[in-house]
Amino acid sequence: MSGDAWITVAVTVLVLYALAKELAATDMVFMAAIVLLSVLGILKPEEAFGGFVNNAVLLVGGLLVVAAGLRETGVMDAMGTRFLGPVKTEVGALLCLAVFCTTKSAFLNNTSAVALLMPVVIDWCRKNQVAPSKLLIPLSFLTIMGGCCTLIGTSTNLVVDGLMRKANITPMGMFEIGWVGVPCALIGLVYLLTVGRKLLPERKELIEQLGDSRREYLVEMIVQPTCPLVGQTIETAGLRNLPGLFLFEIDRRGAVIGPVSPDVVIEAQDRLTFTGVVSTIVDLKKIPGLLPAEDDNYQVATKAARQSRRMVEAVVSQSSPLVGQTVRDAGFRTHYNAAIVAIHRNGERVTTKIGDVRLEPGDTLLMQTGPNFVKAHRNNPDFYLVSDVDDSIPLRHDRWWVAVLCLLGMIVAITFKLLDPMLAAFTAGGLMIATRCLSGADARQAIDWSVLISIGASFGLGTALEKTGAASYLSGQLVSLTQPLGPYATLAAIYFVTMVLNELITNNGAAALAVPFALKAAEQIGCDARPFLIAVTLAASFAFASPVGYQTHMMVYGPGGYRFSDFVKVGVPLNVLLWIVAVVLIPMIWPFHLPIAGAVLP
């Protein structure tokens, strides 16, 4: 190898070490690597930073906007209710993900599937007190395995298919790869449900880590006649046993029902009194027709006014004129143009109705306000602290059908190759903004820039490995060592090399590098090339031991609170397992020696 190749290998090792030891954020590590390679003259600036305009990076960004549109219109909540809502256990959620992810990703781009499902999974985890880290790695793994069940399941399959056509080899059929892809997916699922499940880390979200220090509020909600909860029992409506939420009283036309049993049927105009943490109260406000009791102006406000409302937390100061007054008598709306939705007091459950609560210094108020409340009152001496509540914007339920049409249009455009996947995602995201499914500001906030930077910079590192010949040299050496041992050893080596390359560079890059070696190895030992090319196709996707091995890993890395070592613990056994399965099954389906070279299964 050349000097540049050795330097590139050394930088790659340092990157892996930094990620494993968590010496810095993932995006910063990759950025440092490509900047260093550029300074040393190994990469030109356009090569180092070209990954940021790569279609895969842009596709992820577009899909995050599409997912935000689905979330803001309530489609995500509906998906969660239908898909994961009835499930209450981690194992049940894994089984649902297995069925849904593998089926969907067989016909839809893996990145699309993860971008759309990740918010649903995170929301289910929070509501059921399951650490997201228990499900987000399986989400990524299952979509990858599902993508290897059809020709169009992942772009890697199409890359290898294109190279086969270029080499005058019969191209892959639509479901040909599924002969081995489906068994691998089933075996992978069994692994995730057994050994892999025990190896997954359990890292709670921040709100769950706070434990007893979480602020618990009192809140009253009125059930409108249009609310979908009308006619349902407390149990079927999902208002019982929600983490951080307790329904302790129902006021029904002056008659108080309490304690509330799970078989009580909800009626229109019921006043439901809850205690709960901020996140659960935000969830309550997202249910159509369930309105805060103290915000009597909500119903008469225009749609635009309702959509602009935010939830804000503020702490009552010692000098505030609110001290000593009840909420009803304080004239809060007149003075602050806001409505008190809930109250928290010193870790104690406030059992008095909100209108009758006499405010004290240090009370934390959860309020429904206009969009500029924080800016107008952050220096107001009436409050010690004023801050926005995340994810509290009212959902645009009336636009759900528009968001669904945008999603279906994107899927059709990608599936039937009417548009490039990146362009289809950008078009769908742009239409959601144009049709007011979400605002431009919300679209910008939906993009996780650290994820995009990590993916884009990883392409630059992969370019260096390819350009300097380091990847070719190392893989070639390994293949040449195994050729004298027979076709099975060569097949195993080609699969292994491709898998390792995929852990270091992009999956498409790994496939493109490995195909020439597979063709050459088949020629030298006098075997048909097809089994070796199938091995490359699978190995270029089945890389689970590193977060940089596949872009969907990078997407779940941050939200799951993962460490580099988590992927190593869970992914290495799965890599080895699927390696063995593939090496055993591939020659049984595509023999090494065929009467006609390049023959394909009917």
C-alpha positions as CSV (number, residue, x, y, z in Angstrom):
1,M,0.0,0.0,0.0
2,S,1.0,3.6,-0.5
3,G,1.8,6.0,2.2
4,D,-1.5,7.8,1.7
5,A,-3.3,4.4,2.1
6,W,-1.5,3.7,5.4
7,I,-2.4,7.2,6.7
8,T,-6.0,6.7,5.7
9,V,-6.1,3.3,7.6
10,A,-4.6,5.0,10.6
11,V,-7.2,7.8,10.5
12,T,-10.0,5.2,10.2
13,V,-8.7,3.3,13.2
14,L,-8.6,6.6,15.2
15,V,-12.2,7.3,14.1
16,L,-13.4,3.9,15.3
17,Y,-11.4,4.3,18.6
18,A,-12.9,7.8,19.2
19,L,-16.4,6.5,18.5
20,A,-15.9,3.4,20.8
21,K,-14.6,5.6,23.6
22,E,-17.1,8.4,23.0
23,L,-14.3,11.0,23.0
24,A,-16.5,13.4,21.0
25,A,-19.9,13.6,19.3
26,T,-20.2,11.3,16.2
27,D,-20.6,14.2,13.7
28,M,-17.5,16.0,15.2
29,V,-15.4,12.8,14.9
30,F,-16.2,12.3,11.2
31,M,-15.7,16.0,10.5
32,A,-12.3,16.0,12.1
33,A,-11.3,12.9,10.1
34,I,-12.2,14.4,6.7
35,V,-10.7,17.8,7.5
36,L,-7.4,16.0,8.6
37,L,-7.3,14.0,5.4
38,S,-7.9,17.2,3.4
39,V,-5.2,19.1,5.2
40,L,-2.8,16.2,4.5
41,G,-3.6,16.3,0.8
42,I,-5.1,12.8,0.6
43,L,-8.6,14.2,-0.2
44,K,-9.5,17.2,-2.3
45,P,-12.0,19.5,-0.6
46,E,-14.7,18.4,-3.1
47,E,-14.0,14.8,-2.3
48,A,-14.0,15.3,1.4
49,F,-17.2,17.3,1.5
50,G,-19.0,15.9,-1.5
51,G,-20.9,13.5,0.7
52,F,-23.0,16.4,2.0
53,V,-24.7,16.7,-1.5
54,N,-24.9,12.9,-1.8
55,N,-28.5,11.8,-2.6
56,A,-28.6,9.5,0.5
57,V,-27.9,12.5,2.8
58,L,-30.4,14.7,1.0
59,L,-32.9,11.8,1.1
60,V,-32.7,11.5,4.9
61,G,-33.2,15.3,5.3
62,G,-36.3,15.2,3.0
63,L,-37.7,12.2,4.8
64,L,-37.3,13.9,8.2
65,V,-39.5,16.7,6.9
66,V,-42.1,14.3,5.6
67,A,-42.1,12.5,9.0
68,A,-42.6,15.9,10.7
69,G,-45.6,16.6,8.5
70,L,-47.1,13.3,9.4
71,R,-46.5,14.0,13.0
72,E,-47.9,17.5,13.0
73,T,-51.2,16.4,11.3
74,G,-51.7,13.6,13.8
75,V,-51.1,10.8,11.3
76,M,-48.2,9.5,13.4
77,D,-50.4,9.3,16.5
78,A,-53.0,7.4,14.5
79,M,-50.3,5.0,13.2
80,G,-49.0,4.5,16.7
81,T,-52.5,3.8,18.0
82,R,-53.3,1.2,15.2
83,F,-49.9,-0.3,14.9
84,L,-48.4,-0.3,18.4
85,G,-51.2,1.1,20.5
86,P,-52.7,-2.2,21.7
87,V,-49.3,-3.6,22.5
88,K,-48.1,-3.2,26.0
89,T,-44.9,-5.2,26.2
90,E,-41.5,-4.9,24.7
91,V,-41.6,-8.3,23.1
92,G,-45.0,-7.6,21.6
93,A,-43.6,-4.3,20.1
94,L,-40.7,-6.2,18.7
95,L,-43.0,-8.7,17.0
96,C,-45.2,-5.9,15.5
97,L,-42.0,-4.1,14.3
98,A,-40.9,-7.4,12.7
99,V,-44.1,-7.8,10.7
100,F,-44.5,-4.2,9.8
101,C,-40.8,-3.3,9.1
102,T,-39.8,-6.3,7.1
103,T,-42.9,-6.2,4.9
104,K,-42.7,-2.4,4.4
105,S,-39.0,-2.2,3.8
106,A,-39.2,-5.0,1.2
107,F,-40.9,-2.5,-1.1
108,L,-40.0,0.9,0.4
109,N,-36.5,2.4,0.9
110,N,-35.1,1.4,4.3
111,T,-34.3,5.0,5.2
112,S,-37.9,6.0,4.5
113,A,-39.2,3.3,6.7
114,V,-37.0,4.2,9.7
115,A,-37.6,8.0,9.3
116,L,-41.4,7.4,9.3
117,L,-41.5,4.8,12.1
118,M,-38.9,6.2,14.5
119,P,-41.1,8.9,16.0
120,V,-43.9,6.4,16.4
121,V,-41.6,4.0,18.3
122,I,-40.2,6.7,20.5
123,D,-43.7,7.9,21.5
124,W,-44.8,4.3,22.2
125,C,-41.7,3.8,24.4
126,R,-42.4,6.9,26.4
127,K,-46.1,6.0,27.0
128,N,-45.2,2.4,28.0
129,Q,-42.1,3.2,30.1
130,V,-39.9,1.2,27.7
131,A,-36.4,2.6,27.0
132,P,-36.2,3.6,23.3
133,S,-32.8,2.0,23.2
134,K,-34.6,-1.4,23.5
135,L,-36.4,-0.9,20.2
136,L,-34.5,1.6,17.9
137,I,-31.6,-0.7,17.1
138,P,-34.1,-3.5,16.3
139,L,-36.0,-1.0,14.1
140,S,-32.9,-0.3,12.1
141,F,-31.9,-4.0,11.9
142,L,-35.3,-5.3,10.9
143,T,-35.7,-2.7,8.1
144,I,-32.3,-3.7,6.7
145,M,-33.2,-7.4,6.8
146,G,-36.5,-6.7,5.1
147,G,-34.8,-4.7,2.4
148,C,-32.9,-7.9,1.4
149,C,-36.1,-9.8,0.5
150,T,-36.7,-8.1,-2.8
151,L,-34.7,-6.5,-5.6
152,I,-36.0,-3.0,-4.9
153,G,-35.8,-3.3,-1.1
154,T,-32.6,-1.4,-0.9
155,S,-30.4,0.6,-3.3
156,T,-27.5,-1.9,-2.6
157,N,-29.4,-4.7,-4.4
158,L,-29.9,-2.4,-7.4
159,V,-26.2,-1.5,-7.4
160,V,-25.1,-5.1,-7.6
161,D,-27.8,-5.9,-10.2
162,G,-26.5,-3.1,-12.3
163,L,-22.9,-4.4,-12.1
164,M,-24.2,-7.9,-13.0
165,R,-25.8,-6.4,-16.2
166,K,-22.6,-4.6,-17.0
167,A,-20.7,-7.9,-16.7
168,N,-23.2,-9.6,-19.0
169,I,-24.6,-11.8,-16.2
170,T,-28.3,-12.6,-16.0
171,P,-29.8,-9.9,-13.7
172,M,-31.6,-10.7,-10.5
173,G,-35.3,-11.4,-10.5
174,M,-37.6,-9.3,-8.3
175,F,-37.8,-11.9,-5.5
176,E,-34.7,-14.0,-6.2
177,I,-32.7,-12.5,-3.3
178,G,-35.6,-13.4,-1.1
179,W,-34.7,-17.2,-1.3
180,V,-32.0,-16.4,1.2
181,G,-33.1,-13.0,2.4
182,V,-36.3,-14.2,4.0
183,P,-34.6,-17.0,6.0
184,C,-32.0,-14.6,7.2
185,A,-34.7,-12.1,8.3
186,L,-36.5,-14.8,10.2
187,I,-33.3,-16.0,11.9
188,G,-32.4,-12.4,12.7
189,L,-35.8,-11.8,14.3
190,V,-35.4,-14.9,16.5
191,Y,-32.0,-13.6,17.6
192,L,-33.4,-10.1,18.4
193,L,-36.2,-11.7,20.5
194,T,-33.8,-13.9,22.5
195,V,-30.0,-13.2,22.8
196,G,-30.1,-9.8,21.1
197,R,-32.8,-8.5,23.4
198,K,-30.7,-9.2,26.4
199,L,-27.7,-7.4,24.9
200,L,-29.6,-4.3,24.1
201,P,-28.9,-1.4,26.5
202,E,-31.7,0.1,28.6
203,R,-31.3,3.9,28.6
204,K,-34.3,5.9,29.6
205,E,-35.3,9.3,28.2
206,L,-34.4,12.4,30.2
207,I,-37.9,12.8,31.6
208,E,-37.8,9.2,32.9
209,Q,-34.3,9.6,34.3
210,L,-35.5,12.5,36.5
211,G,-37.6,10.1,38.5
212,D,-39.3,11.6,41.6
213,S,-38.1,15.1,40.6
214,R,-40.5,15.3,37.7
215,R,-43.1,18.1,38.0
216,E,-46.6,16.7,38.4
217,Y,-49.4,19.0,37.4
218,L,-53.1,19.2,38.0
219,V,-55.1,19.7,34.8
220,E,-58.9,19.7,33.9
221,M,-60.0,18.8,30.4
222,I,-63.5,19.1,28.9
223,V,-64.8,16.4,26.5
224,Q,-66.4,18.0,23.5
225,P,-69.2,16.2,21.6
226,T,-66.8,15.7,18.6
227,C,-64.1,14.0,20.7
228,P,-63.4,10.4,19.6
229,L,-63.2,9.4,23.3
230,V,-67.0,9.8,23.7
231,G,-68.7,6.4,24.2
232,Q,-65.4,4.7,25.1
233,T,-64.6,3.4,28.6
234,I,-61.6,4.8,30.4
235,E,-59.7,1.5,29.7
236,T,-60.4,1.4,26.0
237,A,-59.7,5.1,25.6
238,G,-56.1,4.5,26.9
239,L,-56.5,6.9,29.9
240,R,-55.7,4.3,32.5
241,N,-52.2,3.2,33.5
242,L,-50.5,5.8,31.3
243,P,-47.0,6.5,32.8
244,G,-47.0,9.9,34.5
245,L,-50.8,10.4,34.2
246,F,-53.6,9.8,36.7
247,L,-57.3,10.4,36.2
248,F,-58.7,10.8,39.7
249,E,-62.0,12.5,39.1
250,I,-64.8,13.1,36.6
251,D,-67.3,16.0,37.0
252,R,-70.4,15.0,35.1
253,R,-73.0,17.8,35.1
254,G,-72.2,18.6,38.8
255,A,-72.0,14.9,39.9
256,V,-68.5,13.9,40.9
257,I,-67.2,10.4,39.9
258,G,-64.2,9.4,41.9
259,P,-62.3,7.2,42.2
260,V,-62.7,6.5,38.5
261,S,-63.0,2.8,37.6
262,P,-61.7,1.6,34.2
263,D,-65.2,0.6,33.0
264,V,-66.7,4.2,33.3
265,V,-67.9,5.3,29.9
266,I,-66.9,8.8,28.8
267,E,-69.7,11.2,27.9
268,A,-69.7,14.6,26.1
269,Q,-69.1,17.6,28.5
270,D,-67.4,15.5,31.1
271,R,-64.8,17.4,33.0
272,L,-61.8,15.1,33.5
273,T,-59.3,16.0,36.2
274,F,-55.8,14.6,35.8
275,T,-52.5,14.8,37.5
276,G,-49.6,14.3,35.2
277,V,-46.2,15.3,33.9
278,V,-45.8,17.8,31.1
279,S,-45.3,15.3,28.3
280,T,-48.6,13.5,29.2
281,I,-50.5,16.7,29.4
282,V,-49.2,17.7,25.9
283,D,-50.4,14.3,24.7
284,L,-53.9,15.0,26.2
285,K,-54.1,18.3,24.3
286,K,-53.4,16.5,21.0
287,I,-56.5,14.5,21.3
288,P,-59.2,16.2,19.1
289,G,-62.1,17.5,21.1
290,L,-60.4,17.3,24.5
291,L,-59.9,20.9,25.6
292,P,-58.4,22.6,28.7
293,A,-61.3,23.6,31.0
294,E,-59.8,26.9,32.0
295,D,-59.3,28.1,28.4
296,D,-62.9,28.9,27.6
297,N,-61.8,31.1,24.8
298,Y,-60.3,28.2,22.8
299,Q,-63.5,27.2,21.1
300,V,-64.4,30.7,19.8
301,A,-60.8,31.4,18.5
302,T,-60.1,31.2,14.8
303,K,-58.2,28.2,13.4
304,A,-55.1,30.3,12.8
305,A,-55.2,31.6,16.4
306,R,-55.6,28.0,17.8
307,Q,-52.7,26.8,15.7
308,S,-50.4,29.5,16.9
309,R,-50.8,28.7,20.5
310,R,-48.0,27.2,22.6
311,M,-47.6,25.7,26.0
312,V,-45.3,27.6,28.4
313,E,-44.1,27.0,31.9
314,A,-43.6,29.9,34.4
315,V,-42.7,30.1,38.1
316,V,-44.7,32.6,40.2
317,S,-42.3,35.0,41.9
318,Q,-42.4,36.4,45.5
319,S,-43.4,39.8,44.2
320,S,-46.0,38.7,41.7
321,P,-49.5,40.3,42.1
322,L,-50.9,36.8,41.5
323,V,-49.8,35.7,45.0
324,G,-52.7,35.1,47.4
325,Q,-55.3,35.2,44.6
326,T,-57.3,32.3,43.2
327,V,-56.8,31.5,39.5
328,R,-60.5,32.5,38.9
329,D,-60.1,35.9,40.6
330,A,-56.7,36.8,39.3
331,G,-57.8,37.9,35.8
332,F,-54.9,36.0,34.4
333,R,-56.1,36.2,30.8
334,T,-56.7,39.9,31.0
335,H,-53.3,40.7,32.3
336,Y,-51.2,38.1,30.4
337,N,-53.4,37.0,27.5
338,A,-52.8,33.4,28.5
339,A,-54.8,30.6,30.2
340,I,-53.5,28.5,33.1
341,V,-53.9,24.8,32.1
342,A,-52.2,23.1,35.0
343,I,-50.4,23.9,38.3
344,H,-47.5,22.2,40.1
345,R,-46.6,23.0,43.7
346,N,-43.5,21.8,45.5
347,G,-43.8,18.1,44.4
348,E,-47.2,17.8,46.0
349,R,-50.4,16.8,44.2
350,V,-52.8,19.7,44.1
351,T,-56.3,18.3,44.4
352,T,-58.3,21.5,44.3
353,K,-59.9,22.5,41.0
354,I,-57.7,24.9,39.1
355,G,-60.1,27.8,39.3
356,D,-60.1,27.6,43.1
357,V,-56.4,27.2,43.6
358,R,-54.9,30.1,45.6
359,L,-51.5,30.9,44.0
360,E,-48.3,30.9,46.1
361,P,-44.7,32.0,45.4
362,G,-42.9,29.1,43.7
363,D,-46.0,27.7,42.0
364,T,-45.1,26.5,38.5
365,L,-47.9,27.3,36.0
366,L,-48.4,25.4,32.8
367,M,-50.1,27.9,30.5
368,Q,-51.6,28.0,27.0
369,T,-50.3,31.2,25.4
370,G,-49.7,33.0,22.1
371,P,-46.5,32.5,20.1
372,N,-44.6,35.5,21.6
373,F,-45.4,35.0,25.3
374,V,-41.8,33.9,26.3
375,K,-40.2,36.8,24.5
376,A,-42.6,39.3,26.1
377,H,-42.4,38.0,29.7
378,R,-39.0,36.4,30.2
379,N,-37.9,39.5,32.1
380,N,-41.2,40.1,33.8
381,P,-40.6,40.3,37.6
382,D,-44.0,38.5,38.1
383,F,-42.2,35.3,37.2
384,Y,-38.9,33.8,38.1
385,L,-38.6,31.7,35.0
386,V,-40.5,31.4,31.7
387,S,-39.8,28.7,29.1
388,D,-41.5,27.0,26.2
389,V,-42.7,23.4,26.4
390,D,-41.3,21.2,23.6
391,D,-43.6,19.6,21.2
392,S,-46.7,21.5,22.4
393,I,-47.9,23.0,19.1
394,P,-51.5,21.9,18.4
395,L,-51.8,19.2,15.8
396,R,-53.3,20.1,12.4
397,H,-55.9,17.3,12.4
398,D,-57.8,18.9,9.6
399,R,-54.8,18.4,7.2
400,W,-54.2,14.7,7.9
401,W,-55.6,13.6,4.5
402,V,-53.3,15.9,2.7
403,A,-50.3,14.5,4.6
404,V,-51.4,11.0,3.8
405,L,-51.7,11.8,0.1
406,C,-48.2,13.4,0.1
407,L,-46.8,10.2,1.7
408,L,-48.6,7.8,-0.7
409,G,-47.5,9.9,-3.7
410,M,-43.9,9.7,-2.5
411,I,-44.1,5.9,-2.1
412,V,-45.7,5.5,-5.5
413,A,-43.0,7.7,-7.1
414,I,-40.2,5.8,-5.5
415,T,-41.7,2.3,-6.0
416,F,-42.4,2.8,-9.7
417,K,-39.3,4.9,-10.3
418,L,-41.2,7.9,-11.4
419,L,-38.8,10.2,-9.5
420,D,-35.4,9.8,-7.9
421,P,-36.1,8.9,-4.2
422,M,-34.4,12.1,-3.0
423,L,-36.4,14.2,-5.4
424,A,-39.6,12.4,-4.4
425,A,-38.9,13.0,-0.7
426,F,-38.2,16.7,-1.3
427,T,-41.3,17.1,-3.3
428,A,-43.5,15.4,-0.6
429,G,-41.9,17.6,2.1
430,G,-42.3,20.7,0.0
431,L,-46.0,19.9,-0.6
432,M,-46.6,19.4,3.1
433,I,-45.2,22.9,3.8
434,A,-47.1,24.4,0.8
435,T,-50.4,22.8,2.0
436,R,-49.8,23.9,5.6
437,C,-49.4,20.4,7.0
438,L,-46.5,22.0,8.9
439,S,-44.8,25.4,8.9
440,G,-41.4,26.2,7.4
441,A,-40.0,26.8,10.9
442,D,-41.2,23.4,12.1
443,A,-39.7,21.8,9.0
444,R,-36.3,23.3,9.8
445,Q,-36.5,22.1,13.4
446,A,-37.4,18.6,12.2
447,I,-34.1,18.1,10.5
448,D,-31.5,16.5,12.8
449,W,-28.4,18.2,11.5
450,S,-26.0,16.0,13.5
451,V,-27.3,12.9,11.8
452,L,-26.9,14.5,8.3
453,I,-23.4,15.7,9.1
454,S,-22.4,12.2,10.4
455,I,-23.7,10.5,7.3
456,G,-22.2,13.1,4.9
457,A,-18.8,13.1,6.5
458,S,-18.7,9.2,6.6
459,F,-18.9,9.3,2.8
460,G,-15.8,11.4,2.7
461,L,-13.9,8.8,4.8
462,G,-15.2,6.0,2.5
463,T,-13.9,8.0,-0.5
464,A,-10.4,8.1,1.0
465,L,-10.4,4.4,1.6
466,E,-11.4,3.8,-2.0
467,K,-9.1,6.4,-3.6
468,T,-5.9,5.4,-1.8
469,G,-6.5,1.7,-2.6
470,A,-6.5,0.7,1.1
471,A,-9.8,-1.0,0.8
472,S,-8.9,-2.9,-2.4
473,Y,-5.5,-4.0,-1.1
474,L,-6.8,-5.4,2.2
475,S,-9.8,-7.2,0.7
476,G,-7.6,-8.6,-2.1
477,Q,-5.1,-10.1,0.4
478,L,-7.8,-11.9,2.3
479,V,-9.5,-13.4,-0.8
480,S,-6.2,-14.6,-2.2
481,L,-5.5,-16.5,1.0
482,T,-8.7,-18.5,0.9
483,Q,-8.9,-19.4,-2.8
484,P,-6.7,-22.5,-2.4
485,L,-9.1,-23.9,0.3
486,G,-12.0,-24.2,-2.2
487,P,-15.2,-22.4,-3.1
488,Y,-16.8,-22.4,0.3
489,A,-13.8,-20.8,1.9
490,T,-13.7,-18.2,-0.9
491,L,-17.4,-17.5,-0.6
492,A,-17.0,-17.1,3.2
493,A,-14.1,-14.7,2.7
494,I,-15.8,-12.6,0.1
495,Y,-18.9,-12.3,2.3
496,F,-16.6,-11.4,5.3
497,V,-14.6,-8.8,3.4
498,T,-17.7,-7.1,2.1
499,M,-19.3,-7.1,5.5
500,V,-16.1,-5.5,7.1
501,L,-16.0,-2.9,4.3
502,N,-19.6,-2.1,4.9
503,E,-18.8,-1.4,8.6
504,L,-16.2,1.1,7.4
505,I,-17.6,2.7,4.3
506,T,-21.0,3.1,2.7
507,N,-23.0,-0.1,1.8
508,N,-23.1,0.9,-1.9
509,G,-19.4,1.6,-1.9
510,A,-18.7,-1.8,-0.2
511,A,-20.8,-3.6,-2.9
512,A,-19.1,-1.7,-5.7
513,L,-15.6,-2.6,-4.3
514,A,-16.4,-6.2,-3.7
515,V,-18.1,-7.2,-7.0
516,P,-14.9,-7.1,-9.0
517,F,-13.2,-9.4,-6.4
518,A,-16.2,-11.7,-6.5
519,L,-16.0,-12.0,-10.3
520,K,-12.3,-12.5,-10.3
521,A,-12.4,-15.1,-7.6
522,A,-15.1,-17.1,-9.4
523,E,-13.1,-17.1,-12.6
524,Q,-9.9,-18.2,-10.9
525,I,-11.5,-21.2,-9.2
526,G,-13.7,-22.1,-12.2
527,C,-17.1,-21.5,-10.5
528,D,-20.3,-19.7,-11.5
529,A,-20.2,-16.1,-10.3
530,R,-23.8,-15.9,-9.2
531,P,-23.4,-17.3,-5.6
532,F,-20.5,-14.9,-5.0
533,L,-22.5,-11.9,-6.2
534,I,-25.5,-12.9,-4.1
535,A,-23.1,-13.1,-1.1
536,V,-21.8,-9.6,-1.9
537,T,-25.4,-8.3,-2.1
538,L,-26.3,-9.6,1.3
539,A,-23.1,-8.7,3.0
540,A,-23.2,-5.2,1.7
541,S,-26.4,-4.7,3.7
542,F,-26.0,-7.1,6.6
543,A,-23.6,-5.0,8.6
544,F,-24.8,-4.5,12.2
545,A,-21.6,-4.1,14.3
546,S,-21.0,-0.4,13.8
547,P,-23.3,2.7,13.7
548,V,-21.5,3.8,10.5
549,G,-22.3,0.6,8.7
550,Y,-25.7,1.8,7.5
551,Q,-27.3,5.2,7.4
552,T,-30.4,3.9,9.3
553,H,-28.0,3.1,12.2
554,M,-26.9,6.7,12.2
555,M,-30.5,7.8,12.3
556,V,-31.3,5.9,15.5
557,Y,-27.9,6.4,17.1
558,G,-28.7,9.8,18.8
559,P,-32.4,9.3,19.6
560,G,-31.7,5.9,21.2
561,G,-28.9,7.3,23.4
562,Y,-26.6,4.6,22.0
563,R,-22.8,4.2,22.4
564,F,-20.5,2.7,19.7
565,S,-20.1,-0.4,22.0
566,D,-23.9,-1.1,21.9
567,F,-23.7,-1.8,18.2
568,V,-20.7,-4.0,18.7
569,K,-22.4,-6.1,21.5
570,V,-25.6,-6.6,19.6
571,G,-24.3,-6.5,16.0
572,V,-21.3,-8.8,16.1
573,P,-23.2,-12.0,17.0
574,L,-25.8,-11.1,14.4
575,N,-23.2,-10.5,11.8
576,V,-21.6,-13.9,12.5
577,L,-24.9,-15.7,12.6
578,L,-26.1,-14.4,9.3
579,W,-22.6,-14.9,7.8
580,I,-22.9,-18.6,8.6
581,V,-26.5,-18.9,7.4
582,A,-25.7,-17.2,4.1
583,V,-22.6,-19.3,3.4
584,V,-24.6,-22.5,4.0
585,L,-27.7,-21.5,2.1
586,I,-26.3,-19.7,-0.9
587,P,-24.6,-22.7,-2.6
588,M,-27.7,-24.8,-2.0
589,I,-29.8,-22.3,-4.0
590,W,-27.2,-21.1,-6.4
591,P,-24.7,-24.0,-7.0
592,F,-21.0,-23.2,-7.6
593,H,-21.1,-25.2,-10.9
594,L,-24.0,-24.9,-13.3
595,P,-24.5,-26.4,-16.8
596,I,-25.0,-22.9,-18.1
597,A,-23.0,-20.1,-16.6
598,G,-25.1,-17.3,-15.1
599,A,-28.3,-19.4,-14.9
600,V,-31.0,-18.0,-12.6
601,L,-33.8,-19.6,-10.7
602,P,-37.1,-19.5,-12.5
